[in-house]
């Protein structure tokens, strides 16, 4: 599964940093159309998270993952067949559905298979993930220097081929044990009602706040590329290089940072530096519009580093709290609902960052301040729940982010 993660992220690195530019320069879409396409496909993808989690409590994980990887490959190849807006919108939505579902199931696989070694497994898994992103981003940066339609299409083809490869590799993975599948099969008492995350107000509130904290994905995949593309004098090739910086920092720093979140209380305290990092990143983005080209490049690099730090801290917090607040017998459905946070930001995130861009430089300051305020809200929201409830799982520190 670690090898699958590595290959998957290489393909994603090829496409993620180039997707906005592909739709802009190859398909000829406007900024509004690109933002709407990302938002709508993300909205459809929201359904993939709870659907995947519910199915995973009843059927073997590996079989579901194979089907989802094949669906993602089909969607990527489909994007090569048209430059018309509506077909691109529909195909992107299908790919987003498979992507969100597979993300939740990969996280659930890690939680089930690693047992007491979950902390170490997640640290290594996230390192493999970001190493793959970095390699894919470097290849994308090299291809973007060509600036040709063929180069963009090969990046998308590479992403599609990565999905086919990992579908084949998933056939070799062992199926992990699952207490939730035992419960679903009728092994629990008949009068015991299964846990329902949709009636768990604290968990739903936590998911809602986590949606805002997941906006770092949209910063790197939509916000920075668009900001760079419409900032005079800044080279377009900086966008994939900043994504590479993001992944190199995670590879180098995620495991050392994880030691500061080895308990639930410690992970919750990390929300404080997370809020400071996000706020500083927003201010730095604002300042990048006020100087020369060299100053803009330096400030954009600093902003990328700050948002990456926020991402790594959130990875620790999100993985720990999403599992701690979920009962063992319903991890699939609970993590599926938590997956709505990351899936939802795929829809809301592009709109948020394009709104920040449209507002002007100060829009980024408001963006960072909003994330900081949400950190404070989540810090208070989960406090009473964690005091009342013992940990349902051993401490886990690193997220499948």
VEXBALUM-261828 format. One record per residue (C-alpha): residue number from 0; residue in one letter; x, z, y. Coordinates in pm, whole numbers. Each point is the difference from the previous one (the first is absolute). Layout:
! VEXBALUM-261828
(NUM,a,(X,Z,Y))
...
END
This chain:
! VEXBALUM-261828
(0,x,(0,0,0))
(1,x,(295,60,233))
(2,x,(116,-358,-66))
(3,x,(-353,-125,66))
(4,x,(-6,188,331))
(5,x,(336,-151,99))
(6,x,(-107,-359,-73))
(7,x,(-342,49,159))
(8,x,(159,121,322))
(9,x,(249,-286,12))
(10,x,(-295,-240,4))
(11,x,(-185,212,253))
(12,x,(310,12,221))
(13,x,(14,-379,-4))
(14,x,(-357,-30,120))
(15,x,(-77,311,207))
(16,x,(248,-70,279))
(17,x,(-90,-370,12))
(18,x,(-377,5,-52))
(19,x,(-95,32,369))
(20,x,(246,-273,93))
(21,x,(-121,-219,-289))
(22,x,(-361,16,116))
(23,x,(113,-58,359))
(24,x,(246,-287,-38))
(25,x,(-100,-164,-332))
(26,x,(-376,49,-5))
(27,x,(-31,-22,378))
(28,x,(-216,310,46))
(29,x,(-27,181,333))
(30,x,(97,364,54))
(31,x,(-367,101,-14))
(32,x,(-54,-195,-323))
(33,x,(308,154,-163))
(34,x,(-113,349,95))
(35,x,(-355,-64,-119))
(36,x,(122,-149,-329))
(37,x,(215,306,-68))
(38,x,(-285,234,100))
(39,x,(-270,-170,-210))
(40,x,(218,-37,-309))
(41,x,(97,364,40))
(42,x,(-366,98,24))
(43,x,(-77,-177,-328))
(44,x,(307,162,-155))
(45,x,(-146,343,76))
(46,x,(-233,-41,-299))
(47,x,(298,-49,-231))
(48,x,(125,358,32))
(49,x,(-309,197,-119))
(50,x,(-94,-275,-247))
(51,x,(346,7,-158))
(52,x,(3,380,-13))
(53,x,(-340,21,-168))
(54,x,(88,-263,-259))
(55,x,(333,173,-71))
(56,x,(-183,316,-111))
(57,x,(-168,-205,-275))
(58,x,(235,-279,-112))
(59,x,(374,-40,-73))
(60,x,(205,-23,318))
(61,x,(238,-267,-122))
(62,x,(-276,-248,-86))
(63,x,(-161,41,340))
(64,x,(336,-43,174))
(65,x,(71,-326,-185))
(66,x,(-335,-144,111))
(67,x,(60,107,360))
(68,x,(350,-150,16))
(69,x,(-138,-331,-126))
(70,x,(-271,13,267))
(71,x,(264,60,268))
(72,x,(204,-298,-126))
(73,x,(-306,-224,8))
(74,x,(-75,102,359))
(75,x,(358,-65,116))
(76,x,(5,-346,-155))
(77,x,(-340,-63,155))
(78,x,(135,54,353))
(79,x,(228,-300,-56))
(80,x,(-295,-232,-56))
(81,x,(-158,11,347))
(82,x,(61,60,370))
(83,x,(-369,37,88))
(84,x,(-103,337,138))
(85,x,(-300,89,-218))
(86,x,(166,-81,-335))
(87,x,(310,191,111))
(88,x,(-224,293,89))
(89,x,(-174,-1,-340))
(90,x,(321,-38,-201))
(91,x,(174,274,199))
(92,x,(-295,230,-67))
(93,x,(27,-54,-376))
(94,x,(373,70,10))
(95,x,(-58,315,204))
(96,x,(-254,127,-254))
(97,x,(251,-36,-283))
(98,x,(283,144,208))
(99,x,(-186,318,96))
(100,x,(-125,62,-354))
(101,x,(344,-53,-154))
(102,x,(158,233,256))
(103,x,(-232,286,-97))
(104,x,(49,-62,-372))
(105,x,(378,-10,34))
(106,x,(-12,336,175))
(107,x,(-227,138,-274))
(108,x,(233,-138,-269))
(109,x,(291,190,158))
(110,x,(-202,322,15))
(111,x,(-94,-28,-368))
(112,x,(322,-122,-156))
(113,x,(266,214,167))
(114,x,(-141,345,-79))
(115,x,(230,281,119))
(116,x,(253,-259,126))
(117,x,(-241,-143,255))
(118,x,(213,102,298))
(119,x,(306,-183,-132))
(120,x,(-202,-299,-121))
(121,x,(-170,-52,334))
(122,x,(329,26,188))
(123,x,(160,-266,-220))
(124,x,(-316,-211,5))
(125,x,(-13,-5,379))
(126,x,(370,-85,13))
(127,x,(-55,-297,-234))
(128,x,(-302,-105,204))
(129,x,(182,-8,331))
(130,x,(313,-156,-146))
(131,x,(-225,-286,-114))
(132,x,(-159,-22,346))
(133,x,(345,-17,159))
(134,x,(116,-283,-228))
(135,x,(-320,-193,61))
(136,x,(26,58,374))
(137,x,(360,-125,10))
(138,x,(-101,-315,-184))
(139,x,(-290,-46,242))
(140,x,(230,44,299))
(141,x,(230,-269,-138))
(142,x,(-293,-236,-62))
(143,x,(-144,60,347))
(144,x,(322,-117,162))
(145,x,(-91,-346,-135))
(146,x,(-338,13,174))
(147,x,(-150,-270,-222))
(148,x,(-340,-18,-166))
(149,x,(169,-42,-339))
(150,x,(192,326,48))
(151,x,(-322,192,75))
(152,x,(-172,-148,-304))
(153,x,(288,95,-228))
(154,x,(-26,359,117))
(155,x,(-366,6,-98))
(156,x,(79,-167,-334))
(157,x,(261,265,-72))
(158,x,(-259,271,59))
(159,x,(-242,-168,-242))
(160,x,(268,-36,-269))
(161,x,(85,368,30))
(162,x,(-359,88,-94))
(163,x,(15,-220,-310))
(164,x,(327,162,-103))
(165,x,(-124,357,31))
(166,x,(-320,-85,-187))
(167,x,(215,-101,-297))
(168,x,(221,309,33))
(169,x,(-303,230,9))
(170,x,(-72,-109,-358))
(171,x,(309,197,-106))
(172,x,(-103,327,173))
(173,x,(-132,296,-196))
(174,x,(-349,127,74))
(175,x,(19,352,151))
(176,x,(-222,289,-118))
(177,x,(-304,71,215))
(178,x,(-206,318,18))
(179,x,(-257,-185,210))
(180,x,(-58,-257,-277))
(181,x,(-49,289,-245))
(182,x,(-256,150,233))
(183,x,(-176,-332,45))
(184,x,(-22,-47,-375))
(185,x,(-213,314,-34))
(186,x,(260,260,-98))
(187,x,(-116,236,275))
(188,x,(-315,220,-26))
(189,x,(-321,-184,71))
(190,x,(-107,241,273))
(191,x,(331,-38,186))
(192,x,(-49,-229,296))
(193,x,(293,-235,71))
(194,x,(172,51,332))
(195,x,(-131,-237,265))
(196,x,(231,-79,294))
(197,x,(-292,-150,194))
(198,x,(-152,349,23))
(199,x,(331,167,81))
(200,x,(-9,23,380))
(201,x,(352,136,35))
(202,x,(145,-280,-211))
(203,x,(-196,-264,189))
(204,x,(119,146,329))
(205,x,(356,-4,-128))
(206,x,(-36,-366,-103))
(207,x,(-137,-89,345))
(208,x,(297,156,177))
(209,x,(246,-155,-246))
(210,x,(-138,-344,86))
(211,x,(142,41,351))
(212,x,(336,123,-132))
(213,x,(32,-311,-219))
(214,x,(8,-222,311))
(215,x,(378,-34,-32))
(216,x,(-70,-283,-247))
(217,x,(-172,-201,272))
(218,x,(277,79,248))
(219,x,(259,-172,-218))
(220,x,(-214,-277,-146))
(221,x,(-209,-98,305))
(222,x,(91,196,313))
(223,x,(375,-55,22))
(224,x,(-8,-371,-99))
(225,x,(-275,-75,255))
(226,x,(168,208,270))
(227,x,(329,-181,-63))
(228,x,(-167,-342,-14))
(229,x,(-157,57,343))
(230,x,(292,178,169))
(231,x,(210,-243,198))
(232,x,(364,-25,-106))
(233,x,(-25,200,-324))
(234,x,(102,-212,-305))
(235,x,(-270,-43,-263))
(236,x,(252,73,-276))
(237,x,(7,362,117))
(238,x,(-339,66,-169))
(239,x,(120,-29,-364))
(240,x,(325,177,89))
(241,x,(-196,301,125))
(242,x,(-193,1,-328))
(243,x,(336,1,-179))
(244,x,(109,294,217))
(245,x,(-319,180,-101))
(246,x,(73,-44,-368))
(247,x,(370,83,22))
(248,x,(-84,326,178))
(249,x,(-251,91,-268))
(250,x,(249,-74,-279))
(251,x,(264,214,171))
(252,x,(-214,287,133))
(253,x,(-321,40,-203))
(254,x,(152,209,-279))
(255,x,(189,236,238))
(256,x,(-315,44,211))
(257,x,(-204,78,-312))
(258,x,(177,333,-41))
(259,x,(-178,124,311))
(260,x,(-340,-51,-163))
(261,x,(43,150,-347))
(262,x,(-307,225,41))
(263,x,(-342,-74,138))
(264,x,(51,238,294))
(265,x,(334,-163,84))
(266,x,(-151,-348,-22))
(267,x,(-280,104,235))
(268,x,(256,129,253))
(269,x,(162,-344,8))
(270,x,(-304,-121,195))
(271,x,(163,153,312))
(272,x,(318,-216,4))
(273,x,(-213,-292,-118))
(274,x,(-213,25,315))
(275,x,(307,19,224))
(276,x,(159,-305,-162))
(277,x,(-315,-212,34))
(278,x,(-46,97,366))
(279,x,(364,-82,80))
(280,x,(-32,-334,-179))
(281,x,(-296,-95,218))
(282,x,(185,89,321))
(283,x,(306,-200,-111))
(284,x,(-216,-306,-68))
(285,x,(-140,30,352))
(286,x,(349,15,151))
(287,x,(107,-311,-194))
(288,x,(-207,-213,239))
(289,x,(180,120,312))
(290,x,(363,-108,-46))
(291,x,(224,-295,-80))
(292,x,(17,-178,-334))
(293,x,(281,220,-128))
(294,x,(-181,315,111))
(295,x,(-324,-124,-161))
(296,x,(177,-65,-332))
(297,x,(161,346,6))
(298,x,(-326,175,89))
(299,x,(-196,-192,-264))
(300,x,(262,101,-256))
(301,x,(-31,363,107))
(302,x,(-381,-21,-20))
(303,x,(23,-144,-351))
(304,x,(227,290,-101))
(305,x,(-241,258,144))
(306,x,(-303,-152,-170))
(307,x,(200,-15,-324))
(308,x,(74,372,28))
(309,x,(-371,61,50))
(310,x,(-72,-213,-307))
(311,x,(242,197,-219))
(312,x,(-138,335,112))
(313,x,(-353,-122,-59))
(314,x,(102,-119,-349))
(315,x,(93,357,-92))
(316,x,(-316,150,149))
(317,x,(-244,-261,-129))
(318,x,(110,4,-363))
(319,x,(-2,379,-15))
(320,x,(-335,60,169))
(321,x,(-188,-287,-166))
(322,x,(81,148,-343))
(323,x,(-20,368,91))
(324,x,(-353,-40,135))
(325,x,(-117,-196,-308))
(326,x,(-111,160,-330))
(327,x,(197,-99,-312))
(328,x,(-308,-135,-179))
(329,x,(-90,-243,277))
(330,x,(337,-115,137))
(331,x,(-90,-365,-34))
(332,x,(-319,11,204))
(333,x,(150,239,257))
(334,x,(314,-211,48))
(335,x,(-228,-302,19))
(336,x,(-181,157,292))
(337,x,(332,96,155))
(338,x,(102,-362,-41))
(339,x,(-270,-77,255))
(340,x,(237,138,263))
(341,x,(273,-255,-63))
(342,x,(-251,-275,-72))
(343,x,(-198,83,312))
(344,x,(303,-22,221))
(345,x,(48,-356,-124))
(346,x,(-323,-75,186))
(347,x,(19,243,292))
(348,x,(379,-15,39))
(349,x,(28,-365,111))
(350,x,(-278,58,251))
(351,x,(170,317,128))
(352,x,(341,-158,50))
(353,x,(-140,-322,150))
(354,x,(-206,219,236))
(355,x,(320,184,96))
(356,x,(169,-335,69))
(357,x,(-296,-134,197))
(358,x,(-19,318,209))
(359,x,(358,-44,111))
(360,x,(314,210,-48))
(361,x,(-182,331,56))
(362,x,(-223,-84,-295))
(363,x,(287,94,-232))
(364,x,(31,343,161))
(365,x,(-369,62,-64))
(366,x,(45,-127,-356))
(367,x,(279,250,-73))
(368,x,(-186,285,168))
(369,x,(-307,-70,-216))
(370,x,(205,36,-318))
(371,x,(152,325,132))
(372,x,(-343,146,75))
(373,x,(-123,-99,-346))
(374,x,(294,186,-158))
(375,x,(-113,317,178))
(376,x,(-357,-51,-121))
(377,x,(106,-50,-363))
(378,x,(231,303,18))
(379,x,(-300,218,86))
(380,x,(-249,-177,-228))
(381,x,(175,70,-330))
(382,x,(115,353,84))
(383,x,(-299,194,-129))
(384,x,(-40,-218,-310))
(385,x,(362,58,-105))
(386,x,(-35,374,53))
(387,x,(-306,19,-226))
(388,x,(117,-233,-278))
(389,x,(302,31,-227))
(390,x,(211,-308,-47))
(391,x,(-161,-234,-252))
(392,x,(328,-180,-71))
(393,x,(370,81,20))
(394,x,(157,-64,341))
(395,x,(57,-369,62))
(396,x,(190,-130,299))
(397,x,(16,-374,33))
(398,x,(-288,-242,49))
(399,x,(-71,-345,-138))
(400,x,(-29,-99,367))
END
